[in-house]
Amino acid sequence: MANATPPDTEKEMELITSADSTEIAFEQTGNGPPLLLVHGGLGDHTRWGPLTSHLESHVTVYAMDRRGRGASGDTPEYAVEREFEDVAAVVDAVADASDSTVDVYGVSSGANFAIGAAALTSNIGRLMLYEPGIDSGMKVLPDGLPEQMDELLDAGKREEAVELLFSEGLQMTDEELSAYRDDPSWPSRVDTVHTLPRELRIPPERYFDPEQAAAISIPTLLLVGEESPAHLKEDTEPVIEALSDARIEMLHGQAHSADIVAPELVAEKILAFRNET
């Protein structure tokens, strides 16, 4: 791991090598105990802008680019297990450099990869998860969604592919979708949309293994949006049942995009949980 970037200097991406030799990039900002952010299906580390501004005076934020996104590398063959290893590799590098356990916040599929990483490393202190995608979420995806996205991508209609995923796959409202379009991270979501069809084709059971999760004993907070689709709320149930030290907290008036439209609220929940004794 490269030397830590001093406060108030130009931000630079740092690189670590994952288990399969793929380089994974992350950005370090802020001051305090380490907190790793793992983004969901689209975008890269830049999607955390609204949230990190509320965290950086309390923690050192490490925002990673998942493989195939931003400054991170990729491989021709995709497997979710490599994503588990990527998160674990960043956690271990940060823990090594900071001589501390690392708290992890993951959203959507990033929450799944955070759970998978927790089974591979003992360097995670606490997990904060926002609506991981498990079995029920995959089942309600419209038939042929990956193929429809591929058709749009082949036609060069990248923005339309993102909008299709958000509106049909995640059932976002027009208001939520508008907030995403207005966010500075929208271009990165468009740039990385080609990575989504491969993820959507993976069987749901590969994203979450209850037996593997049952061995995880670290404190875990599951955040759920009150206005999120029913299937996303249902997906928290197998996680709670599997993890030995987890609880759910509902964010009233919020949906799947809470850390974009209500970042101060999400930051408050993250900081309160990680400060519990």
Beta strands, then each sheet from edge to edge (+ up, - down):
strand 1: 13-17
strand 2: 23-30
strand 3: 34-38
strand 4: 60-64
strand 5: 102-107
strand 6: 124-130
strand 7: 220-225
strand 8: 246-251
sheet 1: 1+ 2- 4+ 3+ 5+ 6+ 7+ 8+
end
